[in-house]
Amino acid sequence: MPREQVEATILAGARTVREIGDRCGAGKGAGCGCCRKRLAKLLLEHRLKSTSVENLPNTA
């Protein structure tokens, strides 16, 4: 599953690696778990990025 597709899936509302994998369709079948570690890493990166953006001071 390409990184862009993972990010789009997260933005569409997926909150767990299983939800992302269920929408993948790659590998042995939908939600096969072939890339679970990579998906978990991307989900963690997205969560860290979104929380760091929320904590930025308001400069407007």
C-alpha positions in Angstrom: 0.0 0.0 0.0 1.6 3.3 -1.0 2.2 5.9 1.7 -0.2 8.4 0.0 -3.0 5.8 0.2 -2.2 5.1 3.8 -2.4 8.8 4.7 -5.6 9.2 2.7 -7.1 6.3 4.6 -6.0 7.8 8.0 -7.5 11.1 7.0 -10.7 9.3 5.9 -11.2 8.1 9.5 -9.1 5.0 10.0 -7.8 4.9 13.6 -6.1 1.5 13.9 -3.7 -0.5 11.8 -6.4 -3.1 11.3 -8.8 -0.5 9.8 -6.1 0.7 7.5 -5.2 -2.9 6.5 -8.9 -3.8 5.9 -9.0 -1.1 3.2 -5.7 -2.1 1.7 -6.5 -5.0 -0.5 -2.8 -5.8 -1.2 -1.0 -9.0 -0.5 -2.8 -12.2 0.3 -6.2 -10.5 0.6 -7.9 -7.5 2.2 -6.5 -7.0 5.7 -3.9 -9.7 5.4 -1.4 -7.9 7.7 1.6 -8.1 5.3 2.7 -4.6 6.1 1.4 -4.2 9.7 4.6 -2.8 11.1 4.9 -0.3 8.4 1.3 0.8 8.7 1.8 1.1 12.5 4.8 3.3 12.0 2.9 5.6 9.5 -0.1 5.8 11.8 2.2 6.8 14.7 3.9 9.4 12.6 0.6 10.9 11.6 -0.6 11.0 15.2 2.6 12.7 16.4 2.4 15.2 13.5 -1.2 16.1 14.3 -0.6 16.5 18.0 2.4 18.7 17.4 0.4 20.9 15.1 -2.3 21.3 17.6 0.2 22.4 20.3 1.7 25.2 18.1 1.1 28.7 19.5 -1.6 30.8 17.8 0.2 33.5 15.9 -2.8 35.0 14.1 
